[in-house]
Amino acid sequence: MNTLLEKLSAIRLVPVVVINDAEKAVPLARALMDNGCGCMEITFRTAAAAEAIARISREVPDMLVGAGTLLTPEQVEQARHAGASFGVIGERFLHQFV
């Protein structure tokens, strides 16, 4: 499996994680990887979200780390810049991105 869509299609579980402290992101990502879970979504509910995604992307490169729920084009850009592999966009905000 090479494409992101193929990888996501094969995943049965995506933990949705609220990170208040970016320092805790990498140890959590490693623990998930060590236990067979290679995907996670970091919610954009906290100020630490983008930094948490950036740290995981750098230090746990095999983890598919996503961002959600993204509500504005600015959040999409922040997630992309941080290294998110994918983003979850709220349906009622979809028109802003299409």
DSSP file with accessible surface (Angstrom, degrees, kcal/mol):
  #  RESIDUE AA STRUCTURE BP1 BP2  ACC     N-H-->O    O-->H-N    N-H-->O    O-->H-N    TCO  KAPPA ALPHA  PHI   PSI    X-CA   Y-CA   Z-CA
    1    1 A M              0   0  145      0, 0.0     3,-0.0     0, 0.0     0, 0.0   0.000 360.0 360.0 360.0 123.7    0.0    0.0    0.0
    2    2 A N        +     0   0  144      5,-0.0     2,-0.1     0, 0.0     3,-0.0   0.765 360.0  76.3-113.4 -37.2    1.5    3.3   -1.1
    3    3 A T  S  > S-     0   0   71      1,-0.1     4,-2.3     4,-0.0     5,-0.2  -0.430  77.3-123.6 -83.8 156.4   -1.2    5.9   -1.2
    4    4 A L  H  > S+     0   0   66      1,-0.2     4,-3.0     2,-0.2     5,-0.3   0.920 113.2  54.2 -59.8 -42.0   -2.6    7.7    1.8
    5    5 A L  H  > S+     0   0  128      1,-0.2     4,-2.3     2,-0.2    -1,-0.2   0.912 108.0  49.3 -61.8 -41.0   -6.1    6.6    0.8
    6    6 A E  H  > S+     0   0   91      2,-0.2     4,-1.2     1,-0.2    -1,-0.2   0.922 112.7  47.9 -63.4 -42.4   -5.0    2.9    0.6
    7    7 A K  H >X S+     0   0   90     -4,-2.3     4,-0.7     1,-0.2     3,-0.5   0.938 113.3  46.6 -64.5 -45.5   -3.4    3.2    4.1
    8    8 A L  H >< S+     0   0   53     -4,-3.0     3,-0.8     1,-0.2    -1,-0.2   0.874 107.7  57.6 -65.5 -35.0   -6.4    4.9    5.6
    9    9 A S  H 3< S+     0   0   92     -4,-2.3    -1,-0.2    -5,-0.3    -2,-0.2   0.802 105.5  50.9 -64.8 -28.6   -8.8    2.3    4.0
   10   10 A A  H << S+     0   0   53     -4,-1.2     2,-0.3    -3,-0.5    -1,-0.2   0.629  89.6  97.7 -85.3 -12.1   -6.9   -0.5    5.7
   11   11 A I    <<  -     0   0   51     -3,-0.8     3,-0.1    -4,-0.7    26,-0.0  -0.589  47.5-174.9 -84.4 133.6   -7.1    1.1    9.2
   12   12 A R  S    S+     0   0  247     -2,-0.3     2,-0.4     1,-0.2    -1,-0.1   0.616  70.2  37.8 -99.2 -17.4   -9.9   -0.1   11.5
   13   13 A L        -     0   0  118      2,-0.0    -1,-0.2    26,-0.0    26,-0.2  -0.990  53.3-177.7-142.1 129.2   -9.3    2.2   14.4
   14   14 A V        -     0   0   53     -2,-0.4    26,-0.2    -3,-0.1     2,-0.2  -0.916  22.7-144.0-126.1 102.4   -8.4    5.9   14.5
   15   15 A P        -     0   0   29      0, 0.0    26,-2.8     0, 0.0     2,-0.6  -0.461   9.1-144.0 -64.1 133.8   -8.0    7.3   18.0
   16   16 A V  E     -a   41   0A  83     24,-0.2     2,-0.4    -2,-0.2    26,-0.2  -0.926  25.3-166.5-101.6 117.9   -9.2   10.9   18.3
   17   17 A V  E     -a   42   0A  20     24,-3.3    26,-2.7    -2,-0.6     2,-0.6  -0.903  21.9-154.1-119.3 133.3   -6.9   12.6   20.7
   18   18 A V        -     0   0   64     -2,-0.4     2,-0.6    24,-0.2    26,-0.1  -0.923  18.9-165.9-100.5 118.4   -7.1   15.9   22.6
   19   19 A I        +     0   0    9     -2,-0.6    29,-0.4    24,-0.4     3,-0.1  -0.940  21.1 169.7-110.4 118.6   -3.5   17.1   23.4
   20   20 A N  S    S+     0   0  133     -2,-0.6     2,-0.4     1,-0.3    -1,-0.1   0.638  77.4  42.8 -94.8 -19.9   -3.2   19.9   25.9
   21   21 A D    >   -     0   0   70      1,-0.1     3,-2.2    27,-0.1     4,-0.3  -0.954  67.6-155.9-132.4 110.6    0.6   19.6   26.2
   22   22 A A  G >> S+     0   0   11     -2,-0.4     3,-1.3     1,-0.3     4,-0.6   0.752  91.1  71.9 -59.7 -22.9    2.7   19.0   23.0
   23   23 A E  G 34 S+     0   0  123      1,-0.3    -1,-0.3     2,-0.1     3,-0.2   0.776  96.4  51.6 -61.8 -26.2    5.4   17.4   25.2
   24   24 A K  G <> S+     0   0  140     -3,-2.2     4,-1.7     1,-0.2    -1,-0.3   0.558  89.1  83.1 -89.4  -6.2    3.1   14.4   25.6
   25   25 A A  H <> S+     0   0    0     -3,-1.3     4,-2.6    -4,-0.3     5,-0.2   0.923  89.2  46.2 -67.6 -48.0    2.3   13.9   21.9
   26   26 A V  H  X S+     0   0    8     -4,-0.6     4,-2.8     2,-0.2     5,-0.2   0.940 111.9  49.6 -66.6 -46.8    5.4   11.8   20.9
   27   27 A P  H  > S+     0   0   79      0, 0.0     4,-2.2     0, 0.0    -1,-0.2   0.913 113.4  48.5 -58.8 -37.2    5.3    9.4   23.8
   28   28 A L  H  X S+     0   0   62     -4,-1.7     4,-2.5     2,-0.2    -2,-0.2   0.939 111.2  49.2 -66.1 -45.1    1.6    8.8   23.1
   29   29 A A  H  X S+     0   0    0     -4,-2.6     4,-2.5     1,-0.2    -1,-0.2   0.916 111.9  49.1 -60.7 -42.1    2.3    8.3   19.4
   30   30 A R  H  X S+     0   0  121     -4,-2.8     4,-2.9     2,-0.2    -1,-0.2   0.903 109.7  51.7 -64.4 -40.5    5.1    5.8   20.2
   31   31 A A  H  X S+     0   0   45     -4,-2.2     4,-0.9    -5,-0.2    -2,-0.2   0.918 110.7  48.1 -63.8 -41.4    2.8    3.9   22.6
   32   32 A L  H ><>S+     0   0   34     -4,-2.5     5,-2.9     2,-0.2     3,-0.7   0.940 113.1  47.7 -62.8 -46.4    0.1    3.6   19.9
   33   33 A M  H ><5S+     0   0   56     -4,-2.5     3,-1.9     1,-0.2    -2,-0.2   0.920 108.0  55.3 -60.1 -43.8    2.6    2.4   17.3
   34   34 A D  H 3<5S+     0   0  134     -4,-2.9    -1,-0.2     1,-0.3    -2,-0.2   0.721 109.6  48.7 -61.9 -22.2    4.1   -0.1   19.8
   35   35 A N  T <<5S-     0   0  137     -4,-0.9    -1,-0.3    -3,-0.7    -2,-0.2   0.094 126.8 -94.6-109.6  22.4    0.6   -1.5   20.2
   36   36 A G  T < 5S+     0   0   73     -3,-1.9     2,-0.7     1,-0.2    -3,-0.2   0.578  86.4 122.6  85.2  11.2   -0.2   -1.8   16.6
   37   37 A C      < +     0   0   19     -5,-2.9    -2,-0.2    -6,-0.2    -1,-0.2  -0.898  28.6 173.2-110.6 106.7   -2.1    1.4   16.0
   38   38 A G        +     0   0   32     -2,-0.7    26,-2.7    25,-0.1     2,-0.3   0.110  57.1  62.5-101.4  22.3   -0.4    3.4   13.2
   39   39 A C  E     + b   0  64A   0     24,-0.2     2,-0.3   -26,-0.2    26,-0.2  -0.999  51.4 165.6-147.5 143.5   -2.9    6.2   12.9
   40   40 A M  E     - b   0  65A   0     24,-2.4    26,-2.9    -2,-0.3     2,-0.5  -0.985  24.9-140.0-154.2 151.9   -4.2    9.0   15.1
   41   41 A E  E     -ab  16  66A  22    -26,-2.8   -24,-3.3    -2,-0.3     2,-0.6  -0.977  13.6-153.4-113.7 126.0   -6.2   12.2   14.8
   42   42 A I  E     -ab  17  67A   0     24,-3.1    26,-2.1    -2,-0.5   -24,-0.2  -0.878  21.0-130.8 -95.8 123.3   -5.2   15.2   16.9
   43   43 A T  E >   - b   0  68A   1    -26,-2.7     3,-0.5    -2,-0.6   -24,-0.4  -0.423   3.8-136.9 -73.3 149.7   -8.1   17.5   17.5
   44   44 A F  T 3  S+     0   0   23     24,-2.6    25,-0.2     1,-0.2    -1,-0.1  -0.014  76.9 107.2 -93.5  31.4   -7.7   21.2   16.9
   45   45 A R  T 3  S+     0   0  188     23,-0.2     2,-0.3     4,-0.0    -1,-0.2   0.599  74.1  52.2 -82.0 -15.5   -9.5   22.0   20.1
   46   46 A T  S X  S-     0   0   28     -3,-0.5     3,-1.3   -27,-0.1     4,-0.3  -0.866  83.6-118.9-123.4 161.9   -6.4   23.1   21.9
   47   47 A A  T 3  S+     0   0  111     -2,-0.3     4,-0.4     1,-0.2     3,-0.3   0.695 111.1  62.5 -68.7 -17.4   -3.5   25.5   21.3
   48   48 A A  T 3> S+     0   0   16    -29,-0.4     4,-2.6     1,-0.2    -1,-0.2   0.538  76.5  94.3 -86.2  -5.1   -1.1   22.6   21.4
   49   49 A A  H <> S+     0   0    1     -3,-1.3     4,-2.5     1,-0.2     5,-0.2   0.915  84.7  43.4 -58.7 -53.6   -2.6   20.8   18.4
   50   50 A A  H  > S+     0   0   31     -4,-0.3     4,-2.5    -3,-0.3    -1,-0.2   0.917 116.4  47.8 -62.3 -42.3   -0.3   22.1   15.6
   51   51 A E  H  > S+     0   0   79     -4,-0.4     4,-2.5     2,-0.2    -1,-0.2   0.898 110.5  52.4 -65.8 -38.4    2.8   21.6   17.7
   52   52 A A  H  X S+     0   0    0     -4,-2.6     4,-2.4     2,-0.2     5,-0.2   0.936 110.6  47.5 -62.4 -44.7    1.8   18.1   18.7
   53   53 A I  H  X S+     0   0    0     -4,-2.5     4,-2.8    -5,-0.2    -2,-0.2   0.926 111.6  51.1 -62.4 -43.6    1.3   17.2   15.0
   54   54 A A  H  X S+     0   0   14     -4,-2.5     4,-2.0     1,-0.2    -2,-0.2   0.923 111.2  47.4 -61.2 -44.8    4.6   18.7   14.0
   55   55 A R  H  X S+     0   0   54     -4,-2.5     4,-2.9     2,-0.2     5,-0.3   0.922 113.8  46.9 -64.2 -44.4    6.5   16.8   16.8
   56   56 A I  H  X S+     0   0    0     -4,-2.4     4,-2.8     1,-0.2     7,-0.3   0.934 110.7  52.6 -64.1 -44.1    4.8   13.5   15.9
   57   57 A S  H  < S+     0   0   33     -4,-2.8    -1,-0.2    25,-0.2    -2,-0.2   0.881 117.1  38.9 -58.5 -39.4    5.5   14.0   12.1
   58   58 A R  H  < S+     0   0  153     -4,-2.0    -2,-0.2    -5,-0.2    -1,-0.2   0.901 126.8  31.3 -75.6 -45.5    9.2   14.6   12.9
   59   59 A E  H  < S+     0   0   88     -4,-2.9    -3,-0.2     1,-0.2    -2,-0.2   0.651 127.6  34.8 -97.4 -16.7    9.8   12.0   15.6
   60   60 A V    ><  +     0   0   13     -4,-2.8     3,-2.0    -5,-0.3    -1,-0.2  -0.585  67.7 168.5-133.2  68.0    7.4    9.2   14.7
   61   61 A P  T 3  S+     0   0   98      0, 0.0    -1,-0.1     0, 0.0    -2,-0.1   0.713  71.3  60.7 -63.7 -19.6    7.4    9.3   10.9
   62   62 A D  T 3  S+     0   0  134     -3,-0.1     2,-0.4     2,-0.1    -5,-0.1   0.619  84.1  97.5 -81.5 -11.1    5.6    6.0   10.4
   63   63 A M  S <  S-     0   0    5     -3,-2.0     2,-0.9    -7,-0.3   -24,-0.2  -0.634  73.0-138.7 -78.4 128.9    2.5    7.3   12.3
   64   64 A L  E     -b   39   0A  22    -26,-2.7   -24,-2.4    -2,-0.4     2,-0.5  -0.812  29.9-171.8 -82.6 107.8   -0.3    8.6   10.1
   65   65 A V  E     -b   40   0A   0     -2,-0.9    20,-3.6    18,-0.3    21,-0.7  -0.924   4.1-175.0-111.4 125.3   -1.2   11.7   12.1
   66   66 A G  E     -bc  41  86A   0    -26,-2.9   -24,-3.1    -2,-0.5     2,-0.4  -0.682  17.4-132.5-113.2 170.4   -4.3   13.7   11.1
   67   67 A A  E     -bc  42  87A   0     19,-2.0    21,-2.7    -2,-0.2     3,-0.3  -0.959  31.8-139.2-123.3 139.1   -5.9   16.9   12.2
   68   68 A G  E     +b   43   0A   0    -26,-2.1   -24,-2.6    -2,-0.4   -23,-0.2  -0.987  55.7   3.7-166.3 173.8   -9.5   17.4   13.0
   69   69 A T  E     -     0   0A  66     19,-0.4     2,-0.5   -26,-0.3    -1,-0.3   0.677  66.7-169.7 -75.2 127.8  -12.0   18.8   13.1
   70   70 A L  E     + c   0  89A   4     18,-3.5    20,-1.2    -3,-0.3    23,-0.1  -0.698  10.7 174.7 -85.7 127.8  -10.8   21.6   11.0
   71   71 A L        +     0   0   68     -2,-0.5    -1,-0.1    18,-0.1    25,-0.1   0.568  58.8  37.3-111.4 -14.6  -13.2   24.5   10.9
   72   72 A T  S  > S-     0   0   46      1,-0.1     4,-1.9    25,-0.0     3,-0.3  -0.956  77.5-115.6-137.0 157.3  -11.4   27.2    8.9
   73   73 A P  H  > S+     0   0   57      0, 0.0     4,-2.3     0, 0.0     5,-0.2   0.857 117.1  59.3 -58.6 -31.2   -9.1   27.5    6.0
   74   74 A E  H  > S+     0   0  129      1,-0.2     4,-2.5     2,-0.2     5,-0.1   0.900 103.9  49.1 -65.5 -40.2   -6.5   28.8    8.4
   75   75 A Q  H  > S+     0   0   38     -3,-0.3     4,-2.6     2,-0.2    -1,-0.2   0.890 108.5  53.9 -66.3 -37.7   -6.7   25.7   10.5
   76   76 A V  H  X S+     0   0   45     -4,-1.9     4,-2.6     2,-0.2    -2,-0.2   0.938 110.6  46.8 -59.7 -45.1   -6.2   23.6    7.3
   77   77 A E  H  X S+     0   0   93     -4,-2.3     4,-2.8     1,-0.2     5,-0.2   0.912 111.4  50.8 -64.9 -42.1   -3.1   25.5    6.5
   78   78 A Q  H  X S+     0   0  102     -4,-2.5     4,-2.0     2,-0.2    -1,-0.2   0.926 112.3  47.2 -60.5 -44.5   -1.8   25.2   10.0
   79   79 A A  H  X>S+     0   0    4     -4,-2.6     5,-2.5     2,-0.2     4,-0.9   0.918 113.3  48.0 -64.1 -44.7   -2.4   21.4    9.9
   80   80 A R  H ><5S+     0   0  152     -4,-2.6     3,-1.0     1,-0.2    -2,-0.2   0.943 112.6  48.3 -61.6 -46.6   -0.7   21.1    6.5
   81   81 A H  H 3<5S+     0   0  152     -4,-2.8    -1,-0.2     1,-0.3    -2,-0.2   0.854 107.9  55.8 -63.7 -33.4    2.3   23.1    7.6
   82   82 A A  H 3<5S-     0   0   13     -4,-2.0    -1,-0.3    -5,-0.2   -25,-0.2   0.671 123.6-103.0 -74.0 -17.6    2.6   21.1   10.8
   83   83 A G  T <<5 +     0   0   32     -3,-1.0   -18,-0.3    -4,-0.9    -3,-0.2   0.629  55.4 171.6 106.9  17.1    2.9   17.9    8.7
   84   84 A A      < -     0   0   23     -5,-2.5   -18,-0.2     1,-0.2    -1,-0.2  -0.335  27.7-150.0 -60.7 137.6   -0.6   16.3    9.1
   85   85 A S  S    S-     0   0   46    -20,-3.6     2,-0.3     1,-0.2   -19,-0.2   0.745  77.9  -2.7 -77.6 -27.5   -1.1   13.4    6.8
   86   86 A F  E     -c   66   0A  34    -21,-0.7   -19,-2.0    -7,-0.1     2,-0.3  -0.969  65.3-140.9-156.0 165.5   -4.8   14.1    6.6
   87   87 A G  E     -c   67   0A  42     -2,-0.3     2,-0.5   -21,-0.2   -19,-0.2  -0.974   8.5-141.0-133.9 151.5   -7.5   16.4    7.9
   88   88 A V  E     -     0   0A  51    -21,-2.7   -18,-3.5    -2,-0.3     2,-0.5  -0.965  21.0-163.7-112.0 123.1  -11.1   16.0    9.0
   89   89 A I  E     -c   70   0A  57     -2,-0.5   -18,-0.1   -20,-0.2     5,-0.1  -0.919  23.9-114.1-112.3 132.3  -13.3   18.9    7.9
   90   90 A G    >>  -     0   0   16    -20,-1.2     3,-1.8    -2,-0.5     4,-0.6  -0.381  24.2-127.0 -63.6 136.9  -16.7   19.5    9.5
   91   91 A E  G >4 S+     0   0  175      1,-0.3     3,-1.3     2,-0.2     4,-0.4   0.870 107.8  56.0 -56.0 -40.9  -19.5   18.9    6.9
   92   92 A R  G 34 S+     0   0  198      1,-0.3    -1,-0.3     2,-0.1     3,-0.1   0.666 111.3  45.3 -71.1 -10.1  -21.1   22.3    7.6
   93   93 A F  G X4 S+     0   0   40     -3,-1.8     3,-1.8     1,-0.1     4,-0.4   0.423  82.1  99.8-105.9  -2.0  -17.8   24.0    6.8
   94   94 A L  G XX S+     0   0   84     -3,-1.3     3,-2.2    -4,-0.6     4,-1.0   0.854  71.4  66.2 -55.4 -36.9  -17.0   22.0    3.6
   95   95 A H  G 34 S+     0   0  139     -4,-0.4    -1,-0.3     1,-0.3     3,-0.1   0.773  92.7  62.8 -59.2 -25.3  -18.2   24.8    1.3
   96   96 A Q  G <4 S+     0   0   80     -3,-1.8    -1,-0.3     1,-0.2    -2,-0.2   0.707 110.0  38.6 -70.5 -19.2  -15.3   26.9    2.5
   97   97 A F  T <4        0   0   58     -3,-2.2    -2,-0.2    -4,-0.4    -1,-0.2   0.544 360.0 360.0-110.0 -13.9  -12.8   24.4    1.1
   98   98 A V     <        0   0  148     -4,-1.0     0, 0.0    -3,-0.1     0, 0.0  -0.663 360.0 360.0 -93.8 360.0  -14.4   23.3   -2.2
